[in-house]
Amino acid sequence: MKTPFWKIVSLITAAISLSLLLAACGGGSSSGSPATPSGKVSLDVTDAPSMDFAHVYVTIKGVAFHTLDTAGDLSPDWHAVNLPAPVTVDLAQLANGRMYNDIAGSPLFNGMSVPARSYRQIRIFLAASEDPYVGSIAGLTYNNEVQLPGDAAHYVLRIPTAHEGIRLIPESPVVVNAGGNVRLAVDFNLNNDVVEVAPNGVKEFILKPRLGYFDMNSVGAVTGTVAFGNLSSSRFVIKAEQVKSGAKYRVVRRWTTIDRTTGRFNLYPLPVFGNATTASYDILLRGLKAQTAIIKGVTVHKGTSLAMGAVDLGSVTIQPGIDFTAQIFSPVHPSGSWVSFYQTIAGDPVPYEVGFRHISPYSGLLWKPIDLSSSPIQVASFNNITGIFGPFTGDSTSLGSFTAVADALFYARGAAATVASGRSPVMFSPGAPTALPNANVIRTNITIPSTLTGLTNGHLFITHGGVIIDSYDISSLMDNGGQFNITNLPGGTPISPLAGAYYGVTALGWGPGKKHGFGFQLFNDLTASNATAAITIR
């Protein structure tokens, strides 16, 4: 019988390695029962593209599935599969509906044998950026790195506590039937989730992942072409939005950019949930110095793709507009937050997400000011019988005014702030998200060995499933160490526990010109009480 996943994990110290974690499971069921009925699962990788990056490389080592969305690192019954060797994927090449399969000829994880169950959590495991390079593409410096257009430098892409795996909670469970075949795609998000920082005065990037997921047997597609005077610098973003049940705002199911030469765009895959055969989307088009446009009521059909049955919007003419920029007035915690910017149109009270920006974990502000439009929104309806839309009419319901809301994993959304057009940058103060159900504490003791000298700056990251929850400057502890209390973390009490509230804590320290120290502790348990962490920077 194979050693159960949870027993292996519970014995691993803070120096846990993914190779031990996945090899222990051997790609099989953690229950160890060879008679368990199973189905085949293929998992591919895609991305919403960005014009900011020439290459964004991530080195993927494995994947794990669990039947509970609340399952933490110490939970039993994980089913983990490791690749025969780590594979480095250039996410920047997966643009406009492309999959890893389109480049490599097969999905990244192809035909995995997975026990026949309903899975509510997936974790993708990447090699740590601080570890020696183990990837599959020659010439790279880091396991995870960024390369910019016209720039030969290799910039590290930080992924705090990569050993936890990046957590993904599918909106609908992944159902694996005995003898069945499930095709999945995991969606990274370069344009939104790769954040530029310079913690030691040297440019680098940090990943604040909010992975998406698609059941490729239940998707549709929309395509079209943007007509605008300056495609090369307009930085158009095309979003497919829906009203989510129980939410008071629209959510973005998929977004893309345009080909800067032709203006062509592809929104694929677009999910069709449950037993439905169709899904309705509103398509929002936003570019710099351009009026935002919305095409309402585009129906996609399950089983279609870019090559067969995609809805073609044809040419969408966008009018020039006027922009302003906005920035947060003072730092926000938790710094794992992001801010969405919403507008409404006449006769439709449910807001559209027009803009999005992550908060920098180092500054607590938007990692760069966001560009917003002070022009009217152009609105048209799509005729699904004739396959055409229009004409556009100008809507001034939210003219130059946005509702900004900060959001974070495990927290209740913060109070909305109004952002109105004015002299750039317009400063605003979004309400901070609230920890649920209880605000707990990790008392963290930092040790600096006497042999480690020259540290002048430090930062502490709190993560859950590879997602940054919060972070703090600990430069004052870099000489002799000491205690730092991490407060306001979502946790539980003995009466009201919070299942799965396990956090990783990572400390980074550096001196002039280069990073010197790194240490972490996983599995800090806040499910029913506070916790204590002890980290030695090495």
HELIX and SHEET records of a PDB file:
HELIX    1   1 PHE A    5  LEU A   11  1                                   7    
HELIX    2   2 LEU A   18  CYS A   25  1                                   8    
HELIX    3   3 LEU A   91  GLN A   93  5                                   3    
HELIX    4   4 TYR A  100  ALA A  104  1                                   5    
HELIX    5   5 ALA A  162  GLU A  164  5                                   3    
HELIX    6   6 LEU A  190  ASP A  193  1                                   4    
HELIX    7   7 SER A  475  LEU A  477  5                                   3    
SHEET    1   A 4 PHE A 109  PRO A 115  0                                        
SHEET    2   A 4 SER A  38  ALA A  48 -1                                        
SHEET    3   A 4 ASN A 181  ASN A 189  1                                        
SHEET    4   A 4 GLY A 212  ASP A 215 -1                                        
SHEET    1   B 4 HIS A  79  ASP A  90  0                                        
SHEET    2   B 4 HIS A  55  HIS A  66 -1                                        
SHEET    3   B 4 GLN A 121  LEU A 126 -1                                        
SHEET    4   B 4 ILE A 166  LEU A 168 -1                                        
SHEET    1   C 6 HIS A  79  ASP A  90  0                                        
SHEET    2   C 6 HIS A  55  HIS A  66 -1                                        
SHEET    3   C 6 GLU A 145  GLN A 147 -1                                        
SHEET    4   C 6 TYR A 155  ARG A 158 -1                                        
SHEET    5   C 6 GLU A 204  LEU A 207  1                                        
SHEET    6   C 6 VAL A 194  VAL A 197 -1                                        
SHEET    1   D 2 SER A 118  TYR A 119  0                                        
SHEET    2   D 2 VAL A 174  VAL A 175 -1                                        
SHEET    1   E 3 ARG A 264  PRO A 271  0                                        
SHEET    2   E 3 VAL A 219  ALA A 227 -1                                        
SHEET    3   E 3 VAL A 311  THR A 317  1                                        
SHEET    1   F 6 ARG A 250  THR A 256  0                                        
SHEET    2   F 6 VAL A 237  VAL A 243 -1                                        
SHEET    3   F 6 THR A 278  ARG A 286 -1                                        
SHEET    4   F 6 ALA A 293  HIS A 301 -1                                        
SHEET    5   F 6 ILE A 377  ASN A 383  1                                        
SHEET    6   F 6 ILE A 388  PHE A 389 -1                                        
SHEET    1   G 6 ARG A 250  THR A 256  0                                        
SHEET    2   G 6 VAL A 237  VAL A 243 -1                                        
SHEET    3   G 6 THR A 278  ARG A 286 -1                                        
SHEET    4   G 6 ALA A 293  HIS A 301 -1                                        
SHEET    5   G 6 ILE A 377  ASN A 383  1                                        
SHEET    6   G 6 THR A 393  ASP A 395 -1                                        
SHEET    1   H 3 ILE A 370  SER A 373  0                                        
SHEET    2   H 3 ASP A 323  ILE A 328 -1                                        
SHEET    3   H 3 VAL A 426  PHE A 428  1                                        
SHEET    1   I 4 ASP A 348  HIS A 358  0                                        
SHEET    2   I 4 TRP A 338  ILE A 345 -1                                        
SHEET    3   I 4 SER A 401  ASP A 407 -1                                        
SHEET    4   I 4 ALA A 417  ALA A 420 -1                                        
SHEET    1   J 2 TYR A 411  ALA A 412  0                                        
SHEET    2   J 2 THR A 434  ALA A 435 -1                                        
SHEET    1   K 3 GLY A 482  GLY A 491  0                                        
SHEET    2   K 3 ASN A 438  THR A 447 -1                                        
SHEET    3   K 3 ALA A 531  THR A 536  1                                        
SHEET    1   L 4 VAL A 467  ASP A 473  0                                        
SHEET    2   L 4 ASN A 457  HIS A 464 -1                                        
SHEET    3   L 4 TYR A 502  GLY A 511 -1                                        
SHEET    4   L 4 LYS A 514  ASP A 525 -1                                        
END                                                                             
